[in-house]
C-alpha cells in the first residue's frame, strides 16, 4: 500500500474503534482521572459511565494479592481502585479490558490480551528484581500492558467491520500496530513515555544500565517465547518453599491471583517442583551404559 492509503486506513480504524459507541465510553469520560483536583465523588461517579463487566474486572484486579490486598485489605469503591492502581493504570486497564470484551470471546484477540497482560505482570516483577523504584516499575508494567494494544484494536476492527478487507493482513498488523497504539495514547491522554516504549524492538540500554524500556522488552520477549513454546501459556516453575513460608505471599500465587482476577487463568501454566524424569530414550541409553 502507498503511504496515503496506510494513513487513511489507520484513520478509519481509529474513527471506528476509539469512540463511545465502540468502547462504551469516550475519551472525555476518563479525562476526570487527569484532574489532580477532582473530588472523591467525581471520581466515584465514573463507575456509572463504564460498563459493569469492565468495572468488575478492574475491581478484581485492584483486589488481587499482586496489588497488596493481603496487607492492605479489600477495596469497595472506585475511588479506592484509582488510589491503589494510579490514574494512568486505571485508564489503561479500562481501555484494554473494554477492547477485550468488545471482541466477544475471539480467541486470537484474547491471546493478544493475555500476552499484553503477562508482559505487564512480568515487566513489573523484573523491574522490581533489578532494584528499580516502584514508580519506575509501574511504568514498565504499563509499557507491557500497551505492548500490543494496537494489534488488538486492528484485530477487533477487522472482526467487526472489515472481515473481507485483504489489505489488513499479518504484515500490515506487524508493521503498523505501534502507530495505532500511539494514536490511542494521544486520544486518552496517557503518559508520553509510552509512545517511546511501544516503538522499541531491542534491549534499550544507557551507559551502565538497562532502561525501563529495556526491561519492558525483556518481559515482552520472554512472554512471547513462552507463549510460542508452551501453546499460548506463560510457564512458571516455582521451587519448593522454605519451611514456614506463607505460600499466598509467593510470586507464583500472586501471579496466579492476578491472572485469575481478569479471567486469564487458562493462559498461565504453573509447574511446581517435582522429580525431573529423563526422557525414556535417554534413560535407556544411560541404563545401558
C-alpha angles and dihedrals in degrees: 000000000000117000092252091055092048092050091047092051092048088049090053093049091049092049093049098043109033100063140090095259093057102036101029094245137047128238088252091062092061093044089091087072089065092056108095089193095054112128125238089250094051091053092044091053090061089080089073091059096051126074115263093233090055092044093050092054093046090052090048091051093050090049094051119114088245089072096047105269089140091064103021101041131230123313126221109182132066090234088060089050091055092045092052100041101031127240098273093048092048091052092046093051093048091051098046095042090049090053091048092052091045089063091066097226095315103172096214093051092045090052090053089049090050092051091050092048093046090049089053093050095045093041092057091046093049091048092051092047092056091049102256116159117261094251091052092046089054090053089053089050091052091048090055092048090054096040094105104012091115088055089053092051093051093048092049091047092051092047093051105030113013114030091146097044102116091189089074099073132140092275092053091048094047092049102043111027092095090057091054090048088053090054091050091050089054095043093054096036094240121167115295093226088073090068091063094044097054093053098052116099104176140046105296113212139176126207096293107358147049113257126228087257088054092052089048091054091048089055094045093049093045091051092046091051092048093049091048095048100038104042099265096320134124102227118214121183110190119193122230114286122249113251113281095014115140106242092204090064094053124107096244093055092044092050090046091051092051094050090048091048092067097035098258100114093120090066093060121082117190117189107186117206116287137152109299110231120202117234108267097247091054092045091052092050091051092047089051092053 
